[in-house]
Amino acid sequence: MTYELFDLNPVDRITTGAIGEPGRRVFFLQARQGNRLVTVVCEKEQIAALTIAIDHLLLSLAGGHAEAVVEPDPALNGQMDLEYPLEPVFRAGQVGLGYDQLSGRLVIILYELLPEEATTTPSIARFWATPAQMRAFSIHGQRVVAAGRPLCFLCGEPIDPDGHFCPRKDGHRT
């Protein structure tokens, strides 16, 4: 595969979603600019960390005042579903978050996951969005991540539909 740069500046919409049964879900990060739709496969942990980082960055931009954090546009409610067909351009290996003071936009930067022996340059996707769009993304992303398997209150590990072996009950973990 050859190197590609997917630079959507600004995005018209940005979202995340998961397909599949809890425990076997595949997570996607997706952005649209006009007719251009870019979808990237991500890990659940990447989406979870990204939503937290967005909230921290927005809080920082608001001077640490939670009441000053921009709220999402109510028109975005119900518009956060993934668009089909899902045709990912790559699987994310590294995910970053930034802020451009001149434009007032936040940017999510995704680097393609390449095998260790690869000698090619990873493809990159950059999605530039307003603070309100990113706040909507963060709220929705947190819901998507939380919609998976429930966590065991003793050990914090996910509980599968067919049961759960809890190391805390067995005395192997302190």
N, C-alpha and C positions, 0 to 999 in steps of 0.2 A: 504494500500500500504506500502511496506517495503522500508527502506532507501536504496538508491543507490548512488554511486559516479560515475559520468561520467567525467573522466579526460582525455582529449585529448591534449597530450603534445608531440609534436606540432601538430597543425591542418594542414591538407593539403589545406583546404579552409574553409572560414567562411563568412557567409552572413546573410542578413535579408530580409524579404519580407512581404507582406500583401496580404490577399485573401479576396475578397468580395467588395461590393459597398462602396464608400466613406460614412463615417458615421456609417458603420456597418462592417468595416474591422476587421479581426483578424490578429495580427502581430506575426511573428515567428522569432526566432533567431536560426540559424542552422550551425553546424560545421561537418566537415568530417575529419577522420583520417583513411586512408586506406579504408577498407570495412565498417568501423564503422561510421554510420551517426546518429547524435544526434540532435533532434529538440525540442525546448522549446517554448511554447506560452508566449508572452510578451504583455504588454500594449504599446500603441503608445508612451506614455509619457516616458516609460522606454527606448525605442529605441532612442527617441529624446535626452534624457538626456545622454545616453551612447555615442552617436556620439559626443556630445559637450565635454564630459569628455575625450574622446579619443583625440580629437583635442587639448585640453588644456594640456594633459599629453605629447603628442608628441611635442608641442611647448616648454614645460618645458624641455624635454629631449634635445631639440635643443638649449638650453641656451637662450630661448626667441627670437631667430632669425627666423622669419617666413620663410625666404629663405632657411634655413637649415633643415626644416621639411622634412622628407623622403616622397617621392611621391610614389604612388602605381605602381606596375609593370604593364605596358601597356598590358601585356598578360592577365591580369585579366578582362579587358574590355569585356563585353558580357558573362562573366562567373559568374555573381553574382545572377542568378536566383535561387530560391528555388528548391531543388530536391524532386521528388515524389517517393513513396507515402509519404505524410506528416503524420507522426505518432509521435506526441509530447510525450515526456517522462514525462513532467509535465508542470504546469503553474508557471511562475516565480512570486515570491512574493517580493524578494529583489535582486537587481543587484549591483555588485561591479566591480571595475576595479583596477588592480594593475600592477606593473612592477617588473620583476626579473632582477637585474643588472648582475648577473652571466651569464644568458642565453641570455640577451638582448631582452627577449620576454615580451609582455604585456599579461595579463590574464583577461578574463572576468569570473566572478564568479556569478552563478545564484543559488538562493536558492528557493526551492519549496514553493509555497503558500499553507499553511495548514489552515484548519478551526481553529478558536480560541480554540475550545474545544479539539483539537487533542493532543494526548499524545505521538505521534511518532516523530522521528527526521526527519526533512525535507531532501529530496534528494538534492544533489548538482551537478552542472555541472561546470566544469572549462575548458575553451577553451584558450589555449596558442597559441599566434600568433606573427609573426614578426611585427615590426613597419609598414612595407610596406603593409602587409595584413590588419592590423588594419586601416591604412589610407584609403585603398580601401573600407573596411567595413563602415567607417565613411562617406565617400563621397556617397556611395550607400544608406546607411541608411537615410541620410538627404534627398535624392531624394524620397525615399519610403514614409517618413513622410510627405513631402511637396506635394505628389501626391493626398492627400485627399481633403476634402472640402475646398474651399477658405475661408479666414477669412474676416469678416466685417471690413472695414477700420475705422469705428467709435467705435465699442465696442470690437473688437478683437475676437469675438465668431465665430464659424464655421457657414457658410451659407448652409442650407440644400437645396437640389434640388427643394423642394416644397415651398421654401420661408424662411424668417428669421424675427423674431421679435427682433428688436434692442432696448434694453433698453435705449440707448443714445438718440434715436429719441423720446422716450416717456417721457424723463425727469426724469426717476427713478434712473439713475446712473450718478454720476458726473465725 
